[in-house]
């Protein structure tokens, strides 16, 4: 009898050890409301993984990964996620407001939630119009405080591999340098394209509604221009906010004009996206005409421009639709 009890004890011990052994894979599951695609895609370098999403927005799968930062895609929406074998993560998000609603849960969620917060923090800094209006010394002081805050928040995260720590510290440094360059670019724009000066013009861009349209066709109205492309994730992310603006200001003296900078090969994609995403306002196709964008010194998209009813520049680099400062600007202009 003692031998039997002893044998059973060994079996229980072995089973217990097996149960406690760490998983050599990640378990990923969750739900996406208003999903953009029938699948999620996860990338990092050469690593690629496709996860099917059911019609009700739920998904579940396992992944074998090298520990680190990955990019999670739902259609054109994207977010960072931190993955490490043995992790069990759940994701919830509303694709209509992807960045604001993205949330990770589970005991291993802290690094990924940090990355989601990091993305939102970057957007807040990017949209901080008053900061970009500061004098250089005050701006540098403010940016130094932001850098310190970013690093302090990151250093609070535990159990990260050294490669990721190095990468993220580098990402913070790169972002701070980018914001510094953006400040310099905006100051240059203020000198080269000052408020009140005549706006550069576009002529005979194809109008999705039919015919061709030029900037002069909008004389007598404020014009809020969105330079974008179908392949541009940050551009797509602004669409819901732009549609809400167009709806809210539909009866006001302002016209919302979206100008696609897509290549000829993406022409049909542009037309399809206008229909599928029910894009509002005036939808134009530039055929990659360089004249207008070059005149406005456009280095990247999305880029937003505000022009007054007389055809003069209000802002050569206006706040994005998602920025609270855009409505404040509209209020100042009594639009």
C-alpha positions as CSV (number, residue, x, y, z in Angstrom):
1,X,0.0,0.0,0.0
2,X,2.8,2.4,0.9
3,X,4.4,1.6,-2.5
4,X,1.2,2.5,-4.3
5,X,0.9,5.8,-2.4
6,X,4.5,6.6,-3.2
7,X,3.9,5.8,-6.8
8,X,0.8,8.0,-7.0
9,X,2.8,10.8,-5.3
10,X,5.4,10.6,-8.0
11,X,2.7,10.8,-10.7
12,X,1.1,13.8,-9.1
13,X,4.5,15.5,-8.7
14,X,5.4,14.9,-12.4
15,X,1.9,16.2,-13.5
16,X,2.3,19.2,-11.3
17,X,5.7,20.0,-12.8
18,X,4.3,19.7,-16.3
19,X,1.5,22.1,-15.4
20,X,3.9,24.6,-14.0
21,X,6.3,24.5,-17.0
22,X,6.3,27.9,-18.8
23,X,4.6,27.9,-22.2
24,X,6.9,28.3,-25.2
25,X,4.3,30.4,-27.1
26,X,2.1,33.5,-26.7
27,X,-1.7,33.2,-26.4
28,X,-3.4,36.1,-28.0
29,X,-7.2,36.6,-28.0
30,X,-9.8,39.4,-27.9
31,X,-12.5,41.3,-29.7
32,X,-12.5,44.1,-32.2
33,X,-15.6,46.2,-32.5
34,X,-16.2,47.7,-36.0
35,X,-13.3,45.7,-37.4
36,X,-11.6,46.9,-40.5
37,X,-10.6,43.4,-41.8
38,X,-11.3,39.7,-41.5
39,X,-7.8,39.2,-40.0
40,X,-5.1,40.7,-37.8
41,X,-1.5,40.8,-39.0
42,X,1.5,40.9,-36.7
43,X,4.9,42.0,-38.0
44,X,8.5,42.5,-36.8
45,X,11.3,42.3,-39.2
46,X,11.0,39.0,-41.0
47,X,8.3,37.7,-38.6
48,X,4.8,37.6,-40.0
49,X,1.6,36.1,-38.5
50,X,-2.0,36.3,-39.7
51,X,-4.8,35.8,-37.2
52,X,-8.3,35.2,-38.5
53,X,-11.1,37.4,-37.0
54,X,-14.6,36.0,-36.9
55,X,-17.6,37.9,-38.1
56,X,-18.5,38.9,-34.5
57,X,-15.0,40.5,-34.0
58,X,-13.5,37.8,-31.8
59,X,-10.2,36.0,-32.4
60,X,-7.8,33.7,-30.7
61,X,-4.5,32.2,-31.7
62,X,-1.0,31.2,-30.5
63,X,2.4,32.6,-31.6
64,X,6.0,31.6,-31.1
65,X,8.1,34.7,-31.0
66,X,11.3,36.3,-30.0
67,X,10.7,38.6,-27.1
68,X,10.2,42.2,-28.3
69,X,8.1,44.9,-29.9
70,X,5.7,44.0,-32.7
71,X,3.3,45.9,-34.9
72,X,-0.3,44.8,-34.8
73,X,-2.5,45.6,-37.9
74,X,-6.2,45.7,-38.3
75,X,-6.6,46.8,-41.9
76,X,-4.7,50.1,-42.1
77,X,-4.9,50.7,-38.3
78,X,-1.8,49.8,-36.5
79,X,-0.5,49.6,-32.9
80,X,2.5,48.3,-31.0
81,X,2.3,45.2,-28.9
82,X,5.0,43.6,-26.7
83,X,5.2,39.8,-27.0
84,X,7.1,37.2,-25.2
85,X,6.6,33.4,-25.1
86,X,4.5,32.4,-22.1
87,X,2.4,35.6,-22.3
88,X,-1.4,35.4,-22.3
89,X,-2.8,38.6,-23.6
90,X,-6.3,39.8,-24.4
91,X,-7.1,42.8,-26.7
92,X,-10.2,44.9,-26.9
93,X,-10.5,47.9,-29.3
94,X,-13.1,49.8,-31.3
95,X,-11.7,50.3,-34.8
96,X,-13.7,53.5,-35.2
97,X,-11.4,55.1,-32.6
98,X,-8.5,52.7,-32.6
99,X,-5.7,54.5,-30.7
100,X,-8.1,55.9,-28.0
101,X,-9.9,52.6,-27.2
102,X,-7.0,50.1,-27.6
103,X,-6.6,48.1,-24.3
104,X,-4.6,45.1,-23.3
105,X,-5.6,42.9,-20.4
106,X,-4.0,40.0,-18.6
107,X,-1.1,39.6,-16.1
108,X,1.4,40.3,-19.0
109,X,-0.4,43.4,-20.3
110,X,1.7,46.2,-18.8
111,X,4.4,46.5,-21.5
112,X,1.8,46.6,-24.3
113,X,-0.4,49.1,-22.5
114,X,2.7,51.2,-22.0
115,X,3.2,51.1,-25.8
116,X,-0.4,52.1,-26.4
117,X,0.0,55.0,-24.0
118,X,3.2,55.9,-25.6
119,X,1.5,56.2,-29.0
120,X,-1.2,58.4,-27.5
121,X,1.4,60.5,-25.8
122,X,3.2,61.1,-29.1
123,X,0.0,62.2,-30.7
124,X,-0.7,64.7,-27.9
125,X,2.8,66.2,-28.3
126,X,2.5,66.3,-32.1
127,X,-0.9,68.1,-31.8
128,X,0.2,70.6,-29.1
129,X,-0.2,73.7,-31.1
130,X,0.6,76.1,-28.2
131,X,3.9,74.4,-27.7
132,X,4.9,74.9,-31.3
133,X,4.1,78.6,-31.0
134,X,6.6,79.1,-28.1
135,X,9.8,81.0,-28.5
136,X,12.8,78.7,-29.1
137,X,14.2,78.7,-25.5
138,X,10.7,78.0,-24.0
139,X,10.1,75.3,-26.6
140,X,13.4,73.6,-25.8
141,X,12.6,73.7,-22.1
142,X,9.2,72.2,-22.6
143,X,10.6,69.4,-24.9
144,X,13.2,68.5,-22.3
145,X,10.5,68.1,-19.7
146,X,8.6,65.8,-22.1
147,X,11.7,63.7,-22.8
148,X,12.3,63.3,-19.0
149,X,8.7,62.3,-18.5
150,X,8.8,59.7,-21.3
151,X,11.9,58.1,-19.9
152,X,10.7,58.0,-16.3
153,X,7.4,56.3,-17.4
154,X,9.3,53.7,-19.4
155,X,11.7,52.9,-16.6
156,X,8.8,51.9,-14.4
157,X,8.0,48.9,-16.7
158,X,9.4,45.7,-15.3
159,X,10.7,42.4,-16.8
160,X,11.7,43.7,-20.3
161,X,14.5,42.2,-22.3
162,X,17.6,44.5,-22.8
163,X,17.1,44.7,-26.6
164,X,13.6,46.1,-26.2
165,X,14.8,48.6,-23.5
166,X,17.5,49.8,-25.9
167,X,15.1,50.0,-28.8
168,X,12.5,52.0,-26.9
169,X,15.0,54.4,-25.4
170,X,16.1,55.0,-29.0
171,X,12.5,55.4,-30.1
172,X,12.0,58.1,-27.5
173,X,15.2,59.9,-28.5
174,X,14.2,59.7,-32.2
175,X,10.7,61.1,-31.4
176,X,12.1,64.0,-29.4
177,X,14.5,64.8,-32.3
178,X,11.6,64.6,-34.8
179,X,9.5,67.1,-32.7
180,X,12.5,69.4,-32.6
181,X,12.9,69.3,-36.4
182,X,9.1,69.8,-36.7
183,X,9.3,72.9,-34.7
184,X,12.1,74.2,-36.9
185,X,10.1,73.3,-40.0
186,X,7.0,75.1,-38.8
187,X,9.0,78.2,-38.0
188,X,10.4,78.1,-41.6
189,X,6.9,77.7,-43.0
190,X,5.7,80.7,-41.0
191,X,8.4,82.7,-42.7
192,X,8.0,81.3,-46.2
193,X,4.2,80.9,-46.2
194,X,3.1,83.5,-43.7
195,X,-0.5,84.0,-42.5
196,X,-2.3,86.4,-44.8
197,X,-0.2,85.8,-47.9
198,X,-1.8,84.5,-51.1
199,X,-2.1,80.7,-51.1
200,X,-0.4,78.6,-53.7
201,X,-3.1,77.1,-56.0
202,X,-4.0,73.7,-57.5
203,X,-5.7,73.6,-60.9
204,X,-8.1,71.1,-62.5
205,X,-7.8,68.2,-60.0
206,X,-10.2,65.4,-60.8
207,X,-13.3,65.6,-58.6
208,X,-14.8,62.2,-57.5
209,X,-18.3,63.8,-57.9
210,X,-17.4,64.6,-61.6
211,X,-15.5,67.1,-63.6
212,X,-12.4,69.0,-62.4
213,X,-11.9,71.4,-59.5
214,X,-9.5,74.2,-58.8
215,X,-8.7,76.1,-55.6
216,X,-10.3,79.2,-57.1
217,X,-13.7,77.4,-57.2
218,X,-13.9,77.9,-53.4
219,X,-13.4,81.6,-53.3
220,X,-15.7,83.1,-50.7
221,X,-15.4,80.2,-48.3
222,X,-12.7,79.0,-45.8
223,X,-11.0,75.9,-47.2
224,X,-9.6,73.1,-45.0
225,X,-7.4,70.9,-47.1
226,X,-6.3,67.4,-46.3
227,X,-3.4,66.0,-48.3
228,X,-3.5,62.2,-47.9
229,X,-3.1,58.8,-49.7
230,X,-4.8,55.4,-49.4
231,X,-1.6,53.7,-48.3
232,X,-1.0,56.2,-45.4
233,X,-2.1,54.7,-42.0
234,X,-2.0,58.0,-40.1
235,X,-4.0,59.6,-42.9
236,X,-6.7,56.9,-42.6
237,X,-6.7,57.3,-38.8
238,X,-7.8,61.0,-39.3
239,X,-10.8,60.1,-41.6
240,X,-13.4,59.5,-38.8
241,X,-12.5,62.9,-37.2
242,X,-12.6,64.6,-40.6
243,X,-16.0,63.2,-41.3
244,X,-17.3,64.4,-37.9
245,X,-16.0,67.9,-38.6
246,X,-17.6,68.0,-42.0
247,X,-20.9,67.0,-40.5
248,X,-20.6,69.5,-37.7
249,X,-19.6,72.5,-39.9
250,X,-21.7,71.4,-42.9
251,X,-23.8,74.6,-42.9
252,X,-20.9,76.9,-42.0
253,X,-18.7,79.0,-44.4
254,X,-16.0,76.3,-44.8
255,X,-15.4,73.6,-47.3
256,X,-13.5,70.4,-46.5
257,X,-11.3,69.3,-49.4
258,X,-9.4,66.0,-49.4
259,X,-6.7,65.7,-52.0
260,X,-5.4,62.2,-52.8
261,X,-1.7,62.1,-53.6
262,X,-1.9,58.5,-54.7
263,X,0.0,57.3,-57.8
264,X,-1.7,56.2,-61.0
265,X,-1.5,52.6,-59.9
266,X,-3.7,53.4,-56.8
267,X,-6.3,55.4,-58.7
268,X,-8.9,52.6,-58.5
269,X,-8.0,52.1,-54.9
270,X,-8.7,55.7,-54.2
271,X,-12.2,55.6,-55.9
272,X,-13.0,52.4,-54.0
273,X,-12.0,53.8,-50.7
274,X,-14.1,57.0,-51.2
275,X,-17.1,54.7,-51.6
276,X,-16.4,52.1,-48.9
277,X,-15.4,54.6,-46.2
278,X,-18.2,57.0,-47.3
279,X,-15.8,59.9,-47.5
280,X,-17.5,63.3,-47.3
281,X,-16.6,66.8,-48.3
282,X,-14.9,67.4,-51.7
283,X,-12.8,64.4,-52.8
284,X,-10.1,65.3,-55.3
285,X,-7.3,63.3,-57.1
286,X,-4.1,65.1,-57.8
287,X,-2.4,62.5,-60.1
288,X,0.6,63.2,-57.9
289,X,0.9,66.7,-59.2
290,X,3.9,68.1,-57.4
291,X,3.2,71.8,-57.9
292,X,0.8,72.5,-55.0
293,X,2.5,70.2,-52.5
294,X,5.9,71.5,-53.4
295,X,4.7,75.1,-53.0
296,X,3.5,74.2,-49.5
297,X,6.9,72.4,-48.8
298,X,5.1,69.2,-47.9
299,X,7.6,66.6,-46.5
300,X,5.0,64.1,-45.3
301,X,1.3,63.3,-45.1
302,X,-1.2,63.7,-43.7
303,X,-0.8,67.5,-44.1
304,X,-3.6,70.0,-43.4
305,X,-3.9,73.5,-44.7
306,X,-6.4,76.2,-43.9
307,X,-7.2,79.0,-46.4
308,X,-9.4,82.0,-45.9
309,X,-12.4,83.2,-48.1
310,X,-10.1,85.6,-50.0
311,X,-7.7,82.8,-51.0
312,X,-5.0,83.8,-48.4
313,X,-3.2,81.4,-46.0
314,X,-4.5,81.1,-42.5
315,X,-2.2,78.2,-41.6
316,X,0.2,76.3,-43.9
317,X,0.4,73.5,-41.4
318,X,-3.0,73.5,-39.6
319,X,-4.0,71.3,-36.7
320,X,-5.2,67.8,-37.6
321,X,-8.9,66.9,-37.4
322,X,-8.3,64.9,-34.2
323,X,-6.7,67.9,-32.5
324,X,-8.8,70.0,-30.1
325,X,-6.9,73.0,-31.3
326,X,-8.5,72.9,-34.7
327,X,-12.0,73.8,-33.3
328,X,-10.4,76.5,-31.2
329,X,-8.9,78.0,-34.4
330,X,-12.3,77.8,-36.1
331,X,-13.8,79.6,-33.1
332,X,-11.2,82.3,-33.3
333,X,-12.1,82.8,-37.0
334,X,-15.9,82.7,-36.2
335,X,-16.5,79.9,-38.6
